[in-house]
Amino acid sequence: MNSGLKLTYCTCFLGGLRLFPVLLHLCQTSWGEGVLRDSPRADAARSAVMCVSSLICALVAWKAFPVDEHHYPELSAARSSTASKKELLKPVLDQVKFCPFCGSSDLELEATTPTGECAACPRCCARQVPLHLIVHRSATLAKETAGITKEVVTGGLQNELTEG
């Protein structure tokens, strides 16, 4: 699971892109460069440190977070032909069951919206959370959720939220 590489990436990000440029700036300030007067040398040094650190960080991230079918199953659908790709992913109207910000399932129907198609989360105070979203799913999942889609369109989720 590349946890060693992920730790190296985090260390590279925090050390190379955050800590080292700040320490370099503090050293430059103690030498009298770059604070009260314009110093192109100090700016160039900090810029070079940021560029080299971001390149190293990107290379480590490329190894630590691989892009393969194991981590991203939709890649297998993207590699197939265009016709089969259209068959695999179908848009489905899906109901929102949890708050996208805190994960709470205590969504309440918002009465202030004129259409009444938004919810509010009492836990994190999020407002205007849509009650349904269009999600692209595989054809087999689209067939299984067809009944749910019909219920969402007719307002079944609104009834469920007001009763619950």
JOHU-V534002 format. One line per field, one symbol per residue. phi: phi as a letter, one per 20 degrees, with the letter a starting at -180 (. if undefined). psi: psi as a letter, one per 30 degrees, with the letter a starting at -180 (. if undefined). burial: # if it has 9 or more other C-alpha atoms within 8 Angstrom, else .. Layout:
phi->???
psi->???
burial->???
This chain:
phi->.lfffffffffffffeedffffffffffffendmdecfcfffffffffffffffffffffffefdfdbffecffffffefffffffffdcfcedeedcffednfeefdfeeeefemdcccdffdmfclffebcececfffffffeffffffffenfffffffff
psi->ghfeeeeeeeeeeeeefdeeeeeeeeeeeffgkgdflkjfeeeeeeeeeeeeeeeeeeeeeeeeikjlfeeiffeeefflleefeeeejkkkjkkjflkfefgkghkkkkffkefggllkjfeggklhkkfklkkjlleeeeeegeeeeeeeefgeeeeeeee.
burial->....##.##.###########..##..##...##.......##..#..##..##.##..##..#....#...#.#.#......##.##########.##....#.#####.....#######...##.#####...###..#..##.##.##...###..#...
